[in-house]
Amino acid sequence: MKQYLRYAACASTGDLDGMAASLQGFPGADVVGRASVAADPLAVALARKLAATGIHVTHNLGQSTIRCELAIKASGAPGHQTAILTGNLQSFGIAEVVDRHVIQPEILRSAGWDVRFALAKDWLANDGKLVSRMLLPRPS
């Protein structure tokens, strides 16, 4: 758990070397850089709309299966502060729902991230409303 928290802290600042170092010793750490990422049309479309507002958006921040589909960094901020998780094919591949929807978000929150979920049903119902929700200030 301690290594995972270190990993999440490094990910929030974009410290790729620190992220890789914190994964050393975990089974499969040697293939982390080669992990495939499935196409995520929702993340691509949402990132395009967010970027149009002047927000810096990074796709697939993280390594292995521990990724934020989108990471937001406000102008002038030292690092990413908002993780947007989508219901994509990769997330459905995680065997335990609690890992994806409870444990991963709580670990990110403990490292200082604001975690938000973006669902395709919300995008299809009203994409502008979903974009606005992603841009709301962080709850206090």
C-alpha positions as CSV (number, residue, x, y, z in Angstrom):
1,M,0.0,0.0,0.0
2,K,2.8,2.4,0.9
3,Q,4.4,1.9,-2.6
4,Y,1.1,2.5,-4.3
5,L,0.6,5.7,-2.4
6,R,4.1,6.8,-3.4
7,Y,3.2,5.9,-7.0
8,A,-0.1,8.0,-6.8
9,A,1.8,11.0,-5.5
10,C,4.4,10.7,-8.3
11,A,1.7,10.4,-10.9
12,S,0.0,13.5,-9.6
13,T,3.1,15.6,-10.4
14,G,3.9,13.7,-13.6
15,D,7.1,12.2,-12.1
16,L,7.5,9.3,-14.5
17,D,10.8,8.2,-13.0
18,G,9.3,8.2,-9.5
19,M,6.3,6.3,-10.8
20,A,8.5,3.6,-12.3
21,A,10.7,3.4,-9.2
22,S,7.6,3.0,-6.9
23,L,6.5,0.0,-9.0
24,Q,9.7,-1.9,-8.7
25,G,9.2,-5.2,-6.9
26,F,5.6,-5.7,-8.0
27,P,4.8,-8.7,-10.2
28,G,4.7,-7.5,-13.8
29,A,6.6,-4.3,-13.2
30,D,8.9,-5.2,-16.1
31,V,6.0,-5.0,-18.6
32,V,4.4,-1.8,-17.2
33,G,5.7,0.4,-20.1
34,R,4.3,-2.1,-22.6
35,A,0.7,-2.2,-21.2
36,S,-1.8,-1.6,-23.9
37,V,-4.4,1.1,-23.7
38,A,-7.8,0.5,-25.3
39,A,-9.3,3.3,-27.4
40,D,-11.7,5.4,-25.3
41,P,-13.9,7.6,-27.5
42,L,-15.5,9.3,-24.6
43,A,-12.2,10.4,-23.1
44,V,-11.0,11.7,-26.5
45,A,-14.2,13.7,-27.1
46,L,-14.3,15.0,-23.5
47,A,-10.6,16.0,-23.6
48,R,-11.2,17.9,-26.8
49,K,-14.0,19.9,-25.2
50,L,-12.0,20.5,-22.0
51,A,-8.9,21.6,-23.9
52,A,-11.1,24.1,-25.8
53,T,-11.7,25.9,-22.5
54,G,-8.0,26.3,-22.0
55,I,-7.5,23.4,-19.5
56,H,-4.4,21.3,-19.9
57,V,-5.5,17.6,-20.4
58,T,-3.3,14.5,-20.3
59,H,-4.6,11.2,-21.6
60,N,-3.9,7.9,-19.8
61,L,-1.8,9.3,-17.0
62,G,-0.3,6.4,-15.1
63,Q,1.0,3.0,-15.9
64,S,-0.2,-0.5,-16.3
65,T,-3.9,-0.7,-15.3
66,I,-3.6,2.1,-12.8
67,R,-4.4,5.0,-15.2
68,C,-6.5,8.1,-15.1
69,E,-8.2,8.3,-18.5
70,L,-7.9,12.0,-18.3
71,A,-5.8,14.1,-15.9
72,I,-6.5,17.9,-15.7
73,K,-3.9,20.5,-14.8
74,A,-5.1,24.1,-14.4
75,S,-3.1,26.8,-16.0
76,G,-0.1,27.6,-13.7
77,A,-0.7,24.6,-11.4
78,P,2.4,22.7,-10.5
79,G,0.8,19.3,-11.3
80,H,-2.3,17.5,-12.3
81,Q,-5.0,17.8,-9.6
82,T,-8.2,16.2,-11.2
83,A,-8.5,12.6,-12.4
84,I,-11.4,11.8,-14.7
85,L,-12.2,8.1,-14.8
86,T,-14.5,6.8,-17.6
87,G,-16.3,3.5,-18.0
88,N,-14.1,2.3,-20.8
89,L,-13.2,-1.3,-22.0
90,Q,-10.1,-1.3,-19.8
91,S,-12.1,-0.5,-16.7
92,F,-14.5,-3.3,-17.4
93,G,-11.5,-5.7,-17.6
94,I,-10.8,-5.1,-13.9
95,A,-12.2,-8.2,-12.2
96,E,-13.3,-6.5,-9.0
97,V,-15.7,-3.6,-9.3
98,V,-14.7,-2.3,-5.9
99,D,-11.0,-2.0,-7.1
100,R,-12.0,0.4,-9.9
101,H,-14.9,2.3,-8.3
102,V,-13.8,2.5,-4.6
103,I,-10.1,1.6,-4.0
104,Q,-8.4,3.4,-6.9
105,P,-10.4,6.6,-6.4
106,E,-9.8,6.6,-2.7
107,I,-6.1,6.1,-3.2
108,L,-6.0,9.0,-5.6
109,R,-7.9,11.1,-3.2
110,S,-5.5,10.3,-0.4
111,A,-2.7,11.6,-2.6
112,G,-4.6,14.9,-3.1
113,W,-6.4,14.2,-6.3
114,D,-10.0,15.4,-7.1
115,V,-11.6,12.3,-8.7
116,R,-14.5,12.5,-11.0
117,F,-16.4,10.0,-13.1
118,A,-17.5,10.7,-16.7
119,L,-20.0,8.2,-18.1
120,A,-21.1,7.8,-21.7
121,K,-24.7,8.0,-20.8
122,D,-24.2,11.5,-19.3
123,W,-22.2,12.5,-22.5
124,L,-25.0,11.3,-24.7
125,A,-27.7,13.0,-22.6
126,N,-26.0,16.4,-22.5
127,D,-22.3,16.7,-23.3
128,G,-22.2,20.4,-22.3
129,K,-23.5,19.6,-18.8
130,L,-20.9,16.9,-18.4
131,V,-18.1,19.2,-19.4
132,S,-19.4,21.9,-17.0
133,R,-19.5,19.3,-14.2
134,M,-15.8,18.4,-14.9
135,L,-14.9,22.1,-14.7
136,L,-16.6,22.8,-11.4
137,P,-14.3,23.9,-8.6
138,R,-13.0,21.3,-6.3
139,P,-15.3,20.7,-3.4
140,S,-14.0,22.0,-0.1
